Amino acid sequence: MLYGNFYAIKKSLRKSGFNEPLQMLGIMMLFILGVVMFPTRRIVEWFYKGGNDFVFVLADGLERILFSALMIRFALQFGFRIIPRKTRIIDVLVVLPAFVIAVNNFPFVSFFSGDCSVTESAVNAFIFAVWCVGVGLFEELSFRGVILPLVLIALRKIDDGKKRWQFLKKRQVFFTLALSSAIFALTHLVNIFNGNIGGTFLQVGYTFLIGAMCGIITVKTGNVLLSATAHIVYNFCGMLIEKCGDGVTWTLPQIIFTAAVGTVLGVYLIAVAVRSDKDPAAALYMLGEDAEPEAE
């Protein structure tokens, strides 16, 4: 009986995802926002009265890992594929610069010149790493594993008779990257409630770029776990000193080095995104068998 109910839910979600992608997109976004705004810290504070902030960091990371498992279930019930049967080496090589950008998020110049350093214990650094894994996994499984395919389905369903929207359909993979990245970026507006308005709008800007980078990895390889790996590395490298260290990270030499590497590789990834509709096989593979809902 339980298996029958699960199969019925899976079939219903798959049908809804392909027939009503915009409605399902809205429902999934409400769920994702609920997870993002889940009051983990307040709940932990009821049981823990200590002063170590890393307890809350660990709780938040474990919560995201838990919800990541649920997002995998949603993706499978939609019929979306998050890991291909085989990832082509050539596709990994094409997106390799994205991983270089992720690693380059660490302030190497400032670190090796002694302007900043890691001061927390290995245990706290490990806890921070767990948090990065949780955040990276949840966000990629949500936005590249579920939201991106739903946006792609919506663009594929554009009526051929509506000429004013044909430019979207002709470049459906490219615009899927742009729209899903914009949705990912705008989700971060919830951080306005933390009181840092200027910082939040800055975050919206660079998270659009991060989302596009991870989206390119996904549509070229069809492997959401690869994009999650890049996301995790990006967060860990970029926030390690902020969360577990001390000193000045953004010195002038560091800014010049980071900007130079990011600009060169960023231009390359933009070119990959522009040409993504030339070989949409990996992106379409994510939608499941024949990219159509199961028969009644």
C-alpha positions as CSV (number, residue, x, y, z in Angstrom):
1,M,0.0,0.0,0.0
2,L,2.8,2.4,0.9
3,Y,4.6,1.7,-2.3
4,G,1.4,2.2,-4.3
5,N,0.9,5.6,-2.6
6,F,4.5,6.6,-3.3
7,Y,4.1,5.6,-7.0
8,A,0.9,7.6,-7.3
9,I,2.6,10.7,-5.8
10,K,5.6,10.3,-8.1
11,K,3.4,9.9,-11.1
12,S,1.3,13.0,-10.1
13,L,4.3,15.2,-9.5
14,R,5.9,14.1,-12.8
15,K,2.7,14.9,-14.7
16,S,2.3,18.3,-12.9
17,G,5.9,19.2,-13.5
18,F,5.6,18.7,-17.2
19,N,2.0,20.0,-17.6
20,E,2.1,22.9,-15.2
21,P,5.7,23.8,-14.7
22,L,5.1,27.4,-13.6
23,Q,2.6,26.4,-10.9
24,M,5.0,23.7,-9.6
25,L,7.9,26.3,-9.8
26,G,5.9,28.6,-7.5
27,I,5.1,25.7,-5.0
28,M,8.8,24.6,-4.9
29,M,10.0,28.1,-4.4
30,L,7.7,28.5,-1.4
31,F,9.1,25.3,0.1
32,I,12.7,26.4,-0.6
33,L,12.0,29.8,1.1
34,G,10.5,27.9,4.1
35,V,13.7,26.0,4.5
36,V,15.9,29.1,4.0
37,M,13.9,30.9,6.7
38,F,13.6,27.9,9.0
39,P,14.4,29.2,12.6
40,T,17.2,26.7,13.3
41,R,19.1,29.0,15.6
42,R,16.1,29.8,17.8
43,I,15.3,26.1,18.1
44,V,18.8,25.3,19.1
45,E,18.9,28.2,21.6
46,W,16.0,26.5,23.5
47,F,18.3,23.6,24.3
48,Y,21.8,25.2,24.2
49,K,22.7,28.2,26.3
50,G,26.4,28.3,25.6
51,G,28.3,30.9,23.7
52,N,30.0,28.9,20.9
53,D,28.5,30.1,17.7
54,F,29.8,27.0,15.9
55,V,27.1,25.0,17.6
56,F,24.6,27.0,15.6
57,V,26.7,26.7,12.4
58,L,26.7,22.9,12.8
59,A,23.0,22.8,13.4
60,D,22.3,24.9,10.3
61,G,24.6,22.8,8.2
62,L,23.0,19.5,9.3
63,E,19.5,20.9,8.7
64,R,20.5,21.8,5.1
65,I,21.9,18.3,4.6
66,L,18.6,16.8,5.9
67,F,16.5,19.0,3.5
68,S,19.0,18.1,0.7
69,A,17.8,14.5,1.0
70,L,14.2,15.7,0.7
71,M,15.1,17.7,-2.4
72,I,16.6,14.6,-4.0
73,R,13.3,12.8,-3.3
74,F,11.4,15.7,-5.0
75,A,13.7,15.6,-8.0
76,L,13.2,11.9,-8.4
77,Q,9.5,12.2,-8.1
78,F,9.4,14.9,-10.8
79,G,11.4,12.4,-12.9
80,F,14.4,14.7,-13.1
81,R,17.9,13.2,-13.3
82,I,20.5,14.8,-11.1
83,I,23.4,12.4,-11.9
84,P,23.9,11.0,-15.5
85,R,24.7,7.4,-16.1
86,K,28.1,8.6,-17.4
87,T,29.7,12.0,-17.3
88,R,31.7,12.8,-20.5
89,I,35.3,13.8,-19.7
90,I,35.1,16.4,-22.5
91,D,32.2,18.1,-20.7
92,V,34.1,18.2,-17.4
93,L,37.0,19.8,-19.2
94,V,34.8,22.4,-20.7
95,V,33.5,23.5,-17.3
96,L,36.8,23.1,-15.5
97,P,37.4,26.9,-15.4
98,A,34.4,27.2,-13.1
99,F,36.2,25.1,-10.5
100,V,39.2,27.3,-10.9
101,I,37.0,30.3,-10.1
102,A,35.7,28.5,-7.1
103,V,39.2,27.8,-5.7
104,N,40.3,31.3,-6.6
105,N,37.7,32.6,-4.2
106,F,40.3,31.9,-1.4
107,P,42.4,35.0,-0.8
108,F,45.7,33.4,-1.7
109,V,47.7,36.6,-2.1
110,S,46.6,38.0,1.3
111,F,47.1,34.6,3.0
112,F,50.6,34.0,1.8
113,S,51.6,37.6,2.4
114,G,50.6,37.3,6.0
115,D,47.7,39.8,5.8
116,C,45.2,37.2,7.0
117,S,45.3,33.7,8.6
118,V,43.1,30.9,10.0
119,T,42.8,31.2,13.7
120,E,40.0,28.8,14.7
121,S,40.7,25.2,15.7
122,A,40.6,22.3,13.3
123,V,37.3,21.2,14.9
124,N,35.6,24.5,14.2
125,A,37.0,24.6,10.6
126,F,35.5,21.2,10.1
127,I,32.2,22.4,11.4
128,F,32.3,25.3,9.0
129,A,33.1,22.8,6.2
130,V,30.0,20.8,7.2
131,W,28.0,24.0,6.9
132,C,29.4,24.7,3.4
133,V,28.5,21.1,2.3
134,G,24.9,21.5,3.6
135,V,24.4,24.9,2.0
136,G,26.0,24.0,-1.3
137,L,24.1,20.7,-1.6
138,F,20.7,22.1,-0.7
139,E,21.0,25.1,-3.0
140,E,22.2,23.1,-6.0
141,L,19.7,20.3,-5.6
142,S,17.0,22.9,-5.2
143,F,17.9,25.4,-7.9
144,R,19.8,23.3,-10.4
145,G,18.2,19.9,-9.6
146,V,14.5,21.1,-9.5
147,I,14.1,24.8,-10.4
148,L,16.3,24.7,-13.5
149,P,14.5,21.8,-15.1
150,L,11.1,23.3,-14.4
151,V,12.2,26.6,-16.1
152,L,13.5,24.6,-19.0
153,I,10.1,22.7,-19.4
154,A,8.2,26.0,-19.2
155,L,10.3,27.5,-22.0
156,R,9.9,24.3,-24.1
157,K,6.1,24.6,-23.8
158,I,6.0,28.1,-25.3
159,D,3.3,28.2,-27.9
160,D,4.8,28.2,-31.4
161,G,2.1,30.7,-32.5
162,K,3.3,33.4,-30.0
163,K,6.0,34.9,-32.1
164,R,7.0,37.5,-29.5
165,W,8.3,34.7,-27.2
166,Q,10.0,32.7,-29.9
167,F,13.4,34.2,-29.1
168,L,13.1,32.5,-25.6
169,K,12.2,29.1,-27.2
170,K,15.0,29.3,-29.8
171,R,17.6,29.8,-27.0
172,Q,15.8,27.8,-24.3
173,V,18.9,26.4,-22.6
174,F,20.6,29.8,-22.4
175,F,17.5,31.6,-21.1
176,T,17.0,28.7,-18.7
177,L,20.4,29.5,-17.3
178,A,19.6,33.2,-17.0
179,L,16.1,32.9,-15.5
180,S,17.0,30.1,-13.0
181,S,20.1,32.1,-11.9
182,A,17.9,35.2,-11.5
183,I,15.4,33.3,-9.3
184,F,18.4,31.9,-7.3
185,A,19.7,35.5,-6.8
186,L,16.4,37.0,-5.9
187,T,15.8,34.4,-3.2
188,H,18.7,36.0,-1.3
189,L,16.5,39.1,-0.8
190,V,15.2,37.4,2.3
191,N,18.5,38.4,4.0
192,I,17.1,42.0,4.1
193,F,15.4,40.9,7.3
194,N,18.9,40.6,8.9
195,G,19.1,44.4,8.6
196,N,22.0,44.7,6.1
197,I,20.2,46.1,3.0
198,G,23.2,47.2,1.1
199,G,25.0,43.9,1.7
200,T,21.9,42.0,0.6
201,F,21.7,43.7,-2.8
202,L,25.4,43.2,-3.3
203,Q,24.8,39.5,-2.5
204,V,22.0,39.3,-5.0
205,G,24.4,40.5,-7.7
206,Y,27.2,38.1,-7.1
207,T,24.9,35.1,-6.4
208,F,23.4,35.6,-9.9
209,L,26.9,35.0,-11.2
210,I,27.5,32.0,-8.9
211,G,24.1,30.6,-10.0
212,A,25.0,31.1,-13.7
213,M,28.4,29.4,-13.1
214,C,26.8,26.4,-11.4
215,G,24.1,26.3,-14.0
216,I,26.6,26.1,-16.8
217,I,28.2,23.1,-15.1
218,T,24.8,21.4,-14.8
219,V,23.6,22.0,-18.4
220,K,27.0,20.9,-19.8
221,T,27.4,17.7,-17.7
222,G,23.9,16.9,-16.5
223,N,25.5,16.3,-13.1
224,V,24.1,18.4,-10.3
225,L,26.6,16.9,-7.8
226,L,29.4,18.5,-9.9
227,S,27.8,21.9,-9.6
228,A,27.3,21.3,-5.8
229,T,31.0,20.5,-5.5
230,A,31.9,23.8,-7.2
231,H,29.4,25.7,-5.0
232,I,30.8,24.0,-1.8
233,V,34.4,24.8,-2.8
234,Y,33.4,28.4,-3.6
235,N,31.7,29.0,-0.3
236,F,34.5,27.3,1.7
237,C,37.3,29.2,0.0
238,G,35.6,32.5,0.1
239,M,34.3,32.5,3.7
240,L,37.0,30.5,5.5
241,I,38.9,33.5,6.7
242,E,35.7,35.4,7.5
243,K,34.3,32.6,9.7
244,C,37.5,30.9,11.0
245,G,40.2,33.5,10.7
246,D,41.4,37.0,11.2
247,G,43.1,39.8,9.2
248,V,42.6,41.7,6.0
249,T,41.6,39.6,3.0
250,W,40.8,42.2,0.3
251,T,44.1,44.0,-0.1
252,L,44.8,45.7,-3.4
253,P,47.0,42.9,-4.8
254,Q,44.3,40.4,-3.8
255,I,41.6,42.4,-5.6
256,I,43.7,42.7,-8.7
257,F,44.6,39.0,-8.8
258,T,41.0,37.8,-8.1
259,A,39.5,40.2,-10.7
260,A,42.0,39.3,-13.4
261,V,41.4,35.5,-13.0
262,G,37.6,35.9,-12.6
263,T,37.3,38.2,-15.7
264,V,39.3,35.9,-18.0
265,L,37.5,32.7,-16.9
266,G,34.2,34.5,-16.6
267,V,34.3,35.6,-20.3
268,Y,35.1,32.0,-21.3
269,L,32.1,30.7,-19.3
270,I,29.8,33.4,-20.9
271,A,30.9,32.0,-24.3
272,V,30.1,28.5,-23.1
273,A,26.6,29.7,-21.9
274,V,25.9,31.5,-25.3
275,R,26.7,28.3,-27.1
276,S,24.8,26.0,-24.7
277,D,21.9,25.5,-27.2
278,K,24.3,24.1,-29.8
279,D,24.6,20.9,-27.6
280,P,21.6,20.7,-25.2
281,A,21.9,17.0,-24.7
282,A,22.9,17.1,-21.1
283,A,20.3,19.7,-20.2
284,L,17.5,17.7,-21.8
285,Y,18.8,14.5,-20.3
286,M,17.9,15.9,-16.9
287,L,14.2,16.0,-17.8
288,G,14.0,12.2,-17.9
289,E,13.1,9.7,-20.6
290,D,12.1,11.5,-23.8
291,A,11.5,14.6,-21.7
292,E,7.8,13.8,-21.4
293,P,5.5,12.9,-18.5
294,E,4.5,9.3,-18.0
295,A,1.4,8.0,-19.8
296,E,-1.9,7.8,-18.0
